[in-house]
Amino acid sequence: MAAFDTTRTTYASAGIANRITSLVSASVAALVAWNDARVTRNALSALSDRELEDIGLCRGDIDSVAEGSMLS
């Protein structure tokens, strides 16, 4: 007697769903990082030169601090 398997796997659709989910997650993470940098840049830009000097920064350091590329 021969047997015929009629079950279907959905590996391809699960892979596509995972890729779409990871793309959306990466997009949301990039948006959150951009907004955090924007808020930080605006807050530091609102400080006076004296206040920036008090925390060890100058106006030229604001972008580096906002992007998180400045080492402590």
Phi and psi restraints in degrees (range 20) as a CNS / XPLOR table:
assign (resid 1 and name C) (resid 2 and name N)
       (resid 2 and name CA) (resid 2 and name C) 1.0 -95.9 20.0 2
assign (resid 2 and name N) (resid 2 and name CA)
       (resid 2 and name C) (resid 3 and name N) 1.0 146.7 20.0 2
assign (resid 2 and name C) (resid 3 and name N)
       (resid 3 and name CA) (resid 3 and name C) 1.0 -114.8 20.0 2
assign (resid 3 and name N) (resid 3 and name CA)
       (resid 3 and name C) (resid 4 and name N) 1.0 141.3 20.0 2
assign (resid 3 and name C) (resid 4 and name N)
       (resid 4 and name CA) (resid 4 and name C) 1.0 -123.2 20.0 2
assign (resid 4 and name N) (resid 4 and name CA)
       (resid 4 and name C) (resid 5 and name N) 1.0 119.6 20.0 2
assign (resid 4 and name C) (resid 5 and name N)
       (resid 5 and name CA) (resid 5 and name C) 1.0 -84.4 20.0 2
assign (resid 5 and name N) (resid 5 and name CA)
       (resid 5 and name C) (resid 6 and name N) 1.0 120.7 20.0 2
assign (resid 5 and name C) (resid 6 and name N)
       (resid 6 and name CA) (resid 6 and name C) 1.0 -107.7 20.0 2
assign (resid 6 and name N) (resid 6 and name CA)
       (resid 6 and name C) (resid 7 and name N) 1.0 6.9 20.0 2
assign (resid 6 and name C) (resid 7 and name N)
       (resid 7 and name CA) (resid 7 and name C) 1.0 -78.0 20.0 2
assign (resid 7 and name N) (resid 7 and name CA)
       (resid 7 and name C) (resid 8 and name N) 1.0 144.5 20.0 2
assign (resid 7 and name C) (resid 8 and name N)
       (resid 8 and name CA) (resid 8 and name C) 1.0 -118.8 20.0 2
assign (resid 8 and name N) (resid 8 and name CA)
       (resid 8 and name C) (resid 9 and name N) 1.0 138.4 20.0 2
assign (resid 8 and name C) (resid 9 and name N)
       (resid 9 and name CA) (resid 9 and name C) 1.0 -95.5 20.0 2
assign (resid 9 and name N) (resid 9 and name CA)
       (resid 9 and name C) (resid 10 and name N) 1.0 153.6 20.0 2
assign (resid 9 and name C) (resid 10 and name N)
       (resid 10 and name CA) (resid 10 and name C) 1.0 -117.4 20.0 2
assign (resid 10 and name N) (resid 10 and name CA)
       (resid 10 and name C) (resid 11 and name N) 1.0 40.3 20.0 2
assign (resid 10 and name C) (resid 11 and name N)
       (resid 11 and name CA) (resid 11 and name C) 1.0 -61.8 20.0 2
assign (resid 11 and name N) (resid 11 and name CA)
       (resid 11 and name C) (resid 12 and name N) 1.0 -42.8 20.0 2
assign (resid 11 and name C) (resid 12 and name N)
       (resid 12 and name CA) (resid 12 and name C) 1.0 -65.0 20.0 2
assign (resid 12 and name N) (resid 12 and name CA)
       (resid 12 and name C) (resid 13 and name N) 1.0 -43.3 20.0 2
assign (resid 12 and name C) (resid 13 and name N)
       (resid 13 and name CA) (resid 13 and name C) 1.0 -69.8 20.0 2
assign (resid 13 and name N) (resid 13 and name CA)
       (resid 13 and name C) (resid 14 and name N) 1.0 -32.5 20.0 2
assign (resid 13 and name C) (resid 14 and name N)
       (resid 14 and name CA) (resid 14 and name C) 1.0 -67.8 20.0 2
assign (resid 14 and name N) (resid 14 and name CA)
       (resid 14 and name C) (resid 15 and name N) 1.0 -37.5 20.0 2
assign (resid 14 and name C) (resid 15 and name N)
       (resid 15 and name CA) (resid 15 and name C) 1.0 -64.4 20.0 2
assign (resid 15 and name N) (resid 15 and name CA)
       (resid 15 and name C) (resid 16 and name N) 1.0 -41.1 20.0 2
assign (resid 15 and name C) (resid 16 and name N)
       (resid 16 and name CA) (resid 16 and name C) 1.0 -66.8 20.0 2
assign (resid 16 and name N) (resid 16 and name CA)
       (resid 16 and name C) (resid 17 and name N) 1.0 -42.3 20.0 2
assign (resid 16 and name C) (resid 17 and name N)
       (resid 17 and name CA) (resid 17 and name C) 1.0 -62.1 20.0 2
assign (resid 17 and name N) (resid 17 and name CA)
       (resid 17 and name C) (resid 18 and name N) 1.0 -40.6 20.0 2
assign (resid 17 and name C) (resid 18 and name N)
       (resid 18 and name CA) (resid 18 and name C) 1.0 -65.2 20.0 2
assign (resid 18 and name N) (resid 18 and name CA)
       (resid 18 and name C) (resid 19 and name N) 1.0 -39.7 20.0 2
assign (resid 18 and name C) (resid 19 and name N)
       (resid 19 and name CA) (resid 19 and name C) 1.0 -66.8 20.0 2
assign (resid 19 and name N) (resid 19 and name CA)
       (resid 19 and name C) (resid 20 and name N) 1.0 -40.2 20.0 2
assign (resid 19 and name C) (resid 20 and name N)
       (resid 20 and name CA) (resid 20 and name C) 1.0 -65.9 20.0 2
assign (resid 20 and name N) (resid 20 and name CA)
       (resid 20 and name C) (resid 21 and name N) 1.0 -43.0 20.0 2
assign (resid 20 and name C) (resid 21 and name N)
       (resid 21 and name CA) (resid 21 and name C) 1.0 -62.1 20.0 2
assign (resid 21 and name N) (resid 21 and name CA)
       (resid 21 and name C) (resid 22 and name N) 1.0 -42.6 20.0 2
assign (resid 21 and name C) (resid 22 and name N)
       (resid 22 and name CA) (resid 22 and name C) 1.0 -68.9 20.0 2
assign (resid 22 and name N) (resid 22 and name CA)
       (resid 22 and name C) (resid 23 and name N) 1.0 -34.1 20.0 2
assign (resid 22 and name C) (resid 23 and name N)
       (resid 23 and name CA) (resid 23 and name C) 1.0 -65.2 20.0 2
assign (resid 23 and name N) (resid 23 and name CA)
       (resid 23 and name C) (resid 24 and name N) 1.0 -43.8 20.0 2
assign (resid 23 and name C) (resid 24 and name N)
       (resid 24 and name CA) (resid 24 and name C) 1.0 -65.1 20.0 2
assign (resid 24 and name N) (resid 24 and name CA)
       (resid 24 and name C) (resid 25 and name N) 1.0 -42.5 20.0 2
assign (resid 24 and name C) (resid 25 and name N)
       (resid 25 and name CA) (resid 25 and name C) 1.0 -62.3 20.0 2
assign (resid 25 and name N) (resid 25 and name CA)
       (resid 25 and name C) (resid 26 and name N) 1.0 -43.0 20.0 2
assign (resid 25 and name C) (resid 26 and name N)
       (resid 26 and name CA) (resid 26 and name C) 1.0 -65.6 20.0 2
assign (resid 26 and name N) (resid 26 and name CA)
       (resid 26 and name C) (resid 27 and name N) 1.0 -38.0 20.0 2
assign (resid 26 and name C) (resid 27 and name N)
       (resid 27 and name CA) (resid 27 and name C) 1.0 -65.8 20.0 2
assign (resid 27 and name N) (resid 27 and name CA)
       (resid 27 and name C) (resid 28 and name N) 1.0 -42.8 20.0 2
assign (resid 27 and name C) (resid 28 and name N)
       (resid 28 and name CA) (resid 28 and name C) 1.0 -64.7 20.0 2
assign (resid 28 and name N) (resid 28 and name CA)
       (resid 28 and name C) (resid 29 and name N) 1.0 -42.1 20.0 2
assign (resid 28 and name C) (resid 29 and name N)
       (resid 29 and name CA) (resid 29 and name C) 1.0 -63.2 20.0 2
assign (resid 29 and name N) (resid 29 and name CA)
       (resid 29 and name C) (resid 30 and name N) 1.0 -40.3 20.0 2
assign (resid 29 and name C) (resid 30 and name N)
       (resid 30 and name CA) (resid 30 and name C) 1.0 -65.7 20.0 2
assign (resid 30 and name N) (resid 30 and name CA)
       (resid 30 and name C) (resid 31 and name N) 1.0 -39.3 20.0 2
assign (resid 30 and name C) (resid 31 and name N)
       (resid 31 and name CA) (resid 31 and name C) 1.0 -65.2 20.0 2
assign (resid 31 and name N) (resid 31 and name CA)
       (resid 31 and name C) (resid 32 and name N) 1.0 -42.0 20.0 2
assign (resid 31 and name C) (resid 32 and name N)
       (resid 32 and name CA) (resid 32 and name C) 1.0 -64.7 20.0 2
assign (resid 32 and name N) (resid 32 and name CA)
       (resid 32 and name C) (resid 33 and name N) 1.0 -43.5 20.0 2
assign (resid 32 and name C) (resid 33 and name N)
       (resid 33 and name CA) (resid 33 and name C) 1.0 -63.4 20.0 2
assign (resid 33 and name N) (resid 33 and name CA)
       (resid 33 and name C) (resid 34 and name N) 1.0 -41.7 20.0 2
assign (resid 33 and name C) (resid 34 and name N)
       (resid 34 and name CA) (resid 34 and name C) 1.0 -61.9 20.0 2
assign (resid 34 and name N) (resid 34 and name CA)
       (resid 34 and name C) (resid 35 and name N) 1.0 -43.5 20.0 2
assign (resid 34 and name C) (resid 35 and name N)
       (resid 35 and name CA) (resid 35 and name C) 1.0 -66.6 20.0 2
assign (resid 35 and name N) (resid 35 and name CA)
       (resid 35 and name C) (resid 36 and name N) 1.0 -40.2 20.0 2
assign (resid 35 and name C) (resid 36 and name N)
       (resid 36 and name CA) (resid 36 and name C) 1.0 -61.0 20.0 2
assign (resid 36 and name N) (resid 36 and name CA)
       (resid 36 and name C) (resid 37 and name N) 1.0 -43.1 20.0 2
assign (resid 36 and name C) (resid 37 and name N)
       (resid 37 and name CA) (resid 37 and name C) 1.0 -65.0 20.0 2
assign (resid 37 and name N) (resid 37 and name CA)
       (resid 37 and name C) (resid 38 and name N) 1.0 -38.9 20.0 2
assign (resid 37 and name C) (resid 38 and name N)
       (resid 38 and name CA) (resid 38 and name C) 1.0 -63.5 20.0 2
assign (resid 38 and name N) (resid 38 and name CA)
       (resid 38 and name C) (resid 39 and name N) 1.0 -44.9 20.0 2
assign (resid 38 and name C) (resid 39 and name N)
       (resid 39 and name CA) (resid 39 and name C) 1.0 -64.6 20.0 2
assign (resid 39 and name N) (resid 39 and name CA)
       (resid 39 and name C) (resid 40 and name N) 1.0 -43.2 20.0 2
assign (resid 39 and name C) (resid 40 and name N)
       (resid 40 and name CA) (resid 40 and name C) 1.0 -63.4 20.0 2
assign (resid 40 and name N) (resid 40 and name CA)
       (resid 40 and name C) (resid 41 and name N) 1.0 -44.6 20.0 2
assign (resid 40 and name C) (resid 41 and name N)
       (resid 41 and name CA) (resid 41 and name C) 1.0 -61.1 20.0 2
assign (resid 41 and name N) (resid 41 and name CA)
       (resid 41 and name C) (resid 42 and name N) 1.0 -43.1 20.0 2
assign (resid 41 and name C) (resid 42 and name N)
       (resid 42 and name CA) (resid 42 and name C) 1.0 -66.3 20.0 2
assign (resid 42 and name N) (resid 42 and name CA)
       (resid 42 and name C) (resid 43 and name N) 1.0 -40.6 20.0 2
assign (resid 42 and name C) (resid 43 and name N)
       (resid 43 and name CA) (resid 43 and name C) 1.0 -65.8 20.0 2
assign (resid 43 and name N) (resid 43 and name CA)
       (resid 43 and name C) (resid 44 and name N) 1.0 -43.0 20.0 2
assign (resid 43 and name C) (resid 44 and name N)
       (resid 44 and name CA) (resid 44 and name C) 1.0 -70.7 20.0 2
assign (resid 44 and name N) (resid 44 and name CA)
       (resid 44 and name C) (resid 45 and name N) 1.0 -35.0 20.0 2
assign (resid 44 and name C) (resid 45 and name N)
       (resid 45 and name CA) (resid 45 and name C) 1.0 -66.6 20.0 2
assign (resid 45 and name N) (resid 45 and name CA)
       (resid 45 and name C) (resid 46 and name N) 1.0 -25.7 20.0 2
assign (resid 45 and name C) (resid 46 and name N)
       (resid 46 and name CA) (resid 46 and name C) 1.0 -76.6 20.0 2
assign (resid 46 and name N) (resid 46 and name CA)
       (resid 46 and name C) (resid 47 and name N) 1.0 -15.1 20.0 2
assign (resid 46 and name C) (resid 47 and name N)
       (resid 47 and name CA) (resid 47 and name C) 1.0 -77.7 20.0 2
assign (resid 47 and name N) (resid 47 and name CA)
       (resid 47 and name C) (resid 48 and name N) 1.0 153.0 20.0 2
assign (resid 47 and name C) (resid 48 and name N)
       (resid 48 and name CA) (resid 48 and name C) 1.0 -78.2 20.0 2
assign (resid 48 and name N) (resid 48 and name CA)
       (resid 48 and name C) (resid 49 and name N) 1.0 166.7 20.0 2
assign (resid 48 and name C) (resid 49 and name N)
       (resid 49 and name CA) (resid 49 and name C) 1.0 -60.9 20.0 2
assign (resid 49 and name N) (resid 49 and name CA)
       (resid 49 and name C) (resid 50 and name N) 1.0 -36.3 20.0 2
assign (resid 49 and name C) (resid 50 and name N)
       (resid 50 and name CA) (resid 50 and name C) 1.0 -65.0 20.0 2
assign (resid 50 and name N) (resid 50 and name CA)
       (resid 50 and name C) (resid 51 and name N) 1.0 -43.2 20.0 2
assign (resid 50 and name C) (resid 51 and name N)
       (resid 51 and name CA) (resid 51 and name C) 1.0 -66.2 20.0 2
assign (resid 51 and name N) (resid 51 and name CA)
       (resid 51 and name C) (resid 52 and name N) 1.0 -39.6 20.0 2
assign (resid 51 and name C) (resid 52 and name N)
       (resid 52 and name CA) (resid 52 and name C) 1.0 -63.1 20.0 2
assign (resid 52 and name N) (resid 52 and name CA)
       (resid 52 and name C) (resid 53 and name N) 1.0 -41.0 20.0 2
assign (resid 52 and name C) (resid 53 and name N)
       (resid 53 and name CA) (resid 53 and name C) 1.0 -63.8 20.0 2
assign (resid 53 and name N) (resid 53 and name CA)
       (resid 53 and name C) (resid 54 and name N) 1.0 -36.3 20.0 2
assign (resid 53 and name C) (resid 54 and name N)
       (resid 54 and name CA) (resid 54 and name C) 1.0 -61.1 20.0 2
assign (resid 54 and name N) (resid 54 and name CA)
       (resid 54 and name C) (resid 55 and name N) 1.0 -31.7 20.0 2
assign (resid 54 and name C) (resid 55 and name N)
       (resid 55 and name CA) (resid 55 and name C) 1.0 -99.3 20.0 2
assign (resid 55 and name N) (resid 55 and name CA)
       (resid 55 and name C) (resid 56 and name N) 1.0 10.0 20.0 2
assign (resid 55 and name C) (resid 56 and name N)
       (resid 56 and name CA) (resid 56 and name C) 1.0 81.6 20.0 2
assign (resid 56 and name N) (resid 56 and name CA)
       (resid 56 and name C) (resid 57 and name N) 1.0 28.2 20.0 2
assign (resid 56 and name C) (resid 57 and name N)
       (resid 57 and name CA) (resid 57 and name C) 1.0 -125.7 20.0 2
assign (resid 57 and name N) (resid 57 and name CA)
       (resid 57 and name C) (resid 58 and name N) 1.0 162.4 20.0 2
assign (resid 57 and name C) (resid 58 and name N)
       (resid 58 and name CA) (resid 58 and name C) 1.0 -127.0 20.0 2
assign (resid 58 and name N) (resid 58 and name CA)
       (resid 58 and name C) (resid 59 and name N) 1.0 171.2 20.0 2
assign (resid 58 and name C) (resid 59 and name N)
       (resid 59 and name CA) (resid 59 and name C) 1.0 -57.4 20.0 2
assign (resid 59 and name N) (resid 59 and name CA)
       (resid 59 and name C) (resid 60 and name N) 1.0 -32.8 20.0 2
assign (resid 59 and name C) (resid 60 and name N)
       (resid 60 and name CA) (resid 60 and name C) 1.0 -69.3 20.0 2
assign (resid 60 and name N) (resid 60 and name CA)
       (resid 60 and name C) (resid 61 and name N) 1.0 -16.5 20.0 2
assign (resid 60 and name C) (resid 61 and name N)
       (resid 61 and name CA) (resid 61 and name C) 1.0 -87.1 20.0 2
assign (resid 61 and name N) (resid 61 and name CA)
       (resid 61 and name C) (resid 62 and name N) 1.0 -10.9 20.0 2
assign (resid 61 and name C) (resid 62 and name N)
       (resid 62 and name CA) (resid 62 and name C) 1.0 -60.0 20.0 2
assign (resid 62 and name N) (resid 62 and name CA)
       (resid 62 and name C) (resid 63 and name N) 1.0 -47.0 20.0 2
assign (resid 62 and name C) (resid 63 and name N)
       (resid 63 and name CA) (resid 63 and name C) 1.0 -63.6 20.0 2
assign (resid 63 and name N) (resid 63 and name CA)
       (resid 63 and name C) (resid 64 and name N) 1.0 -40.4 20.0 2
assign (resid 63 and name C) (resid 64 and name N)
       (resid 64 and name CA) (resid 64 and name C) 1.0 -63.5 20.0 2
assign (resid 64 and name N) (resid 64 and name CA)
       (resid 64 and name C) (resid 65 and name N) 1.0 -41.6 20.0 2
assign (resid 64 and name C) (resid 65 and name N)
       (resid 65 and name CA) (resid 65 and name C) 1.0 -67.5 20.0 2
assign (resid 65 and name N) (resid 65 and name CA)
       (resid 65 and name C) (resid 66 and name N) 1.0 -42.9 20.0 2
assign (resid 65 and name C) (resid 66 and name N)
       (resid 66 and name CA) (resid 66 and name C) 1.0 -63.7 20.0 2
assign (resid 66 and name N) (resid 66 and name CA)
       (resid 66 and name C) (resid 67 and name N) 1.0 -37.1 20.0 2
assign (resid 66 and name C) (resid 67 and name N)
       (resid 67 and name CA) (resid 67 and name C) 1.0 -84.4 20.0 2
assign (resid 67 and name N) (resid 67 and name CA)
       (resid 67 and name C) (resid 68 and name N) 1.0 -6.8 20.0 2
assign (resid 67 and name C) (resid 68 and name N)
       (resid 68 and name CA) (resid 68 and name C) 1.0 77.7 20.0 2
assign (resid 68 and name N) (resid 68 and name CA)
       (resid 68 and name C) (resid 69 and name N) 1.0 15.4 20.0 2
assign (resid 68 and name C) (resid 69 and name N)
       (resid 69 and name CA) (resid 69 and name C) 1.0 -92.9 20.0 2
assign (resid 69 and name N) (resid 69 and name CA)
       (resid 69 and name C) (resid 70 and name N) 1.0 -2.0 20.0 2
assign (resid 69 and name C) (resid 70 and name N)
       (resid 70 and name CA) (resid 70 and name C) 1.0 -89.1 20.0 2
assign (resid 70 and name N) (resid 70 and name CA)
       (resid 70 and name C) (resid 71 and name N) 1.0 126.2 20.0 2
assign (resid 70 and name C) (resid 71 and name N)
       (resid 71 and name CA) (resid 71 and name C) 1.0 -82.0 20.0 2
assign (resid 71 and name N) (resid 71 and name CA)
       (resid 71 and name C) (resid 72 and name N) 1.0 149.8 20.0 2
